[in-house]
Amino acid sequence: MSIFPSTLIIASSPDKAYQKAREILTELHHQDLNNPDLFILDDYTISTVRTLKKFLSQKPFNHNSKVVLIPQADNLNPESQNALLKTLEEPGTDNYILLTTINTTKLLPTIVSRCQKIKLNSNDHKDKIKLWPITGNIKEDLNFATNITTDKNEIKSLLNNQLDSYQQLLISSPTESTAKIIKKLIDAINLIDSNVDPKSALDYFFIK
């Protein structure tokens, strides 16, 4: 596998994306996560992002390359993403930046366009996402919604999975109704990010 200097891994769950990132790290001989030539970003502030350029500018200690891993890069705010752009464009010779995400709509288009994209699609039937039924009957739709978990992270993950599936559906069979559902899903995810009660975000999705 040819690894591009700046690579974006897109998956239906953070765990799947991270697993793929680990596989790439192994290919780059960075399987040891506690090595001085690997920087795993766990603080998404702009000040930390700005330190990446200095890290990549230094010579490797005991590897042929230096690598930055940014799990769940959609946690970066717009200011942090803008600070990352220049480094993505020029990571340096034999350096690599790996980003993972479950939702590319949370990333600046300029971030996405500067990366090679690895999209993970499972052919295993059990891993395929079943699209939520949206009948237009408020009572039926709300009955379905009430059977969904109340955990905030799980609901957000479910919404992101639905968003990815509907985006794929839009590509293969573009319709106005699918485009409207995608907009509602994005709005519901944004509500959760704004600390709105996740069940209220679900109600918004199914009722609006």
C-alpha positions in Angstrom: 0.0 0.0 0.0 1.3 3.4 -1.0 0.9 5.8 1.9 0.3 9.5 1.1 2.1 12.1 3.4 -1.3 13.4 4.5 -4.0 10.7 4.9 -7.6 11.0 6.1 -9.3 7.7 7.3 -13.1 7.8 7.1 -15.0 5.1 8.9 -18.4 4.5 10.5 -17.0 4.3 14.0 -13.9 5.8 15.8 -12.7 2.4 16.7 -12.7 1.2 13.0 -10.9 4.3 11.9 -8.3 4.0 14.7 -7.7 0.3 13.9 -6.9 1.3 10.3 -4.6 4.0 11.5 -2.8 1.4 13.7 -2.3 -0.8 10.6 -0.8 2.1 8.7 1.5 2.9 11.6 2.7 -0.7 11.6 3.5 -0.4 7.9 5.5 2.7 8.7 7.3 0.8 11.5 5.7 2.9 14.2 3.8 0.0 15.8 5.2 1.1 19.2 2.9 3.9 20.3 5.4 5.1 22.9 8.2 6.2 20.6 9.6 9.7 20.3 9.0 9.9 16.5 5.2 9.5 16.9 3.0 12.3 18.0 -0.6 11.3 18.9 -2.7 14.3 19.3 -5.0 14.2 22.3 -5.4 17.9 22.9 -7.3 19.6 20.1 -6.4 23.2 21.0 -4.8 25.5 18.5 -1.7 25.9 20.6 -1.0 22.1 20.5 -1.7 21.9 16.8 0.9 24.6 16.2 3.5 22.5 17.9 3.1 19.8 15.2 5.2 21.8 12.7 8.1 22.0 15.1 7.8 18.2 15.9 7.9 17.3 12.2 10.8 19.6 11.4 13.1 17.7 13.8 15.1 14.7 12.7 13.8 11.3 13.7 15.5 9.7 16.7 15.4 6.0 15.7 13.0 5.8 12.7 13.1 6.7 9.0 10.1 9.0 9.4 8.1 11.0 11.9 4.3 10.6 12.2 1.5 12.6 13.6 -1.8 10.8 14.4 -4.9 12.9 14.9 -7.7 10.6 16.0 -11.2 11.9 15.6 -10.0 15.0 13.8 -13.5 16.3 13.6 -13.0 17.4 17.3 -10.7 20.2 16.0 -12.4 23.5 15.9 -12.1 25.7 12.8 -9.3 27.7 14.2 -7.3 24.6 14.9 -8.0 23.2 11.5 -6.8 26.3 9.8 -3.6 26.1 11.9 -3.1 22.5 10.6 -3.5 23.4 6.9 0.1 24.5 6.2 1.5 21.5 8.0 -0.8 19.2 5.9 0.6 20.8 2.7 4.2 20.5 3.7 4.7 17.7 6.4 8.3 17.4 5.4 10.3 14.7 3.7 9.4 11.2 4.8 6.9 12.5 7.4 3.3 11.5 7.6 0.1 12.9 9.1 -2.8 10.5 9.7 -6.3 11.8 10.5 -9.4 9.8 11.4 -13.0 10.9 11.3 -16.5 9.6 11.2 -17.9 12.8 9.9 -16.2 14.8 7.1 -18.8 17.5 7.3 -17.1 18.6 10.6 -13.9 19.2 8.7 -13.0 22.2 6.6 -13.2 21.3 2.9 -9.6 22.5 2.5 -8.5 19.8 5.1 -10.3 17.1 3.3 -9.0 18.1 -0.1 -5.4 18.1 1.0 -5.5 14.5 2.2 -5.6 11.1 0.5 -8.9 9.6 1.6 -9.2 6.0 2.8 -12.9 5.2 3.2 -13.6 2.0 5.0 -16.7 0.1 3.7 -17.5 -3.3 5.0 -18.8 -6.0 2.8 -19.9 -8.0 5.8 -23.7 -8.0 6.0 -23.7 -7.7 9.8 -21.7 -4.4 9.6 -24.0 -2.7 7.1 -26.0 0.2 8.6 -29.7 -0.2 8.3 -31.3 3.1 7.3 -33.8 4.4 9.9 -37.4 4.3 8.7 -38.9 7.8 8.2 -42.6 7.2 7.4 -43.9 10.7 7.8 -46.3 9.5 10.4 -45.2 11.3 13.6 -46.6 8.7 16.0 -44.8 5.8 14.2 -41.6 7.7 13.8 -41.5 8.8 17.5 -42.3 5.2 18.6 -39.2 4.1 16.7 -37.1 7.0 18.2 -38.1 6.1 21.8 -36.5 2.6 21.3 -33.1 4.2 20.6 -30.6 4.4 23.4 -30.5 7.5 25.6 -26.7 7.6 25.9 -25.4 10.8 24.3 -22.3 9.3 22.7 -24.2 6.3 21.3 -26.9 8.5 19.8 -24.3 10.8 18.2 -22.5 7.7 16.8 -25.8 6.3 15.5 -26.6 9.7 13.8 -23.1 9.8 12.2 -23.6 6.2 11.0 -26.9 7.2 9.4 -25.3 10.3 7.9 -22.6 8.2 6.3 -25.1 5.7 4.9 -27.5 8.4 3.5 -24.5 10.2 2.0 -23.6 7.0 0.2 -27.2 6.5 -0.9 -27.2 10.1 -2.2 -24.2 9.3 -4.3 -25.6 6.1 -5.8 -29.3 7.3 -6.1 -29.5 11.1 -5.7 -33.0 12.3 -4.7 -34.3 15.4 -3.0 -35.8 13.5 -0.1 -32.4 11.9 0.7 -30.7 15.3 0.6 -33.3 16.6 3.0 -32.7 13.7 5.4 -28.9 14.4 5.3 -29.5 18.0 6.2 -31.7 16.9 9.2 -29.1 14.5 10.3 -26.4 17.2 10.2 -28.7 19.6 12.1 -29.4 16.9 14.8 -25.7 16.2 15.2 -25.0 20.0 15.6 -27.7 20.2 18.2 -25.9 17.5 20.3 -22.6 19.3 19.8 -24.4 22.4 21.2 -25.3 20.4 24.3 -28.9 20.0 23.4 -30.4 16.9 25.1 -29.7 14.0 22.6 -33.3 12.7 22.8 -34.5 16.2 21.8 -32.1 16.1 18.9 -33.6 12.8 17.8 -37.1 14.2 18.1 -36.0 17.1 16.0 -34.8 14.7 13.3 -37.9 12.6 13.3 -40.5 15.4 13.6 -39.1 18.3 11.6 
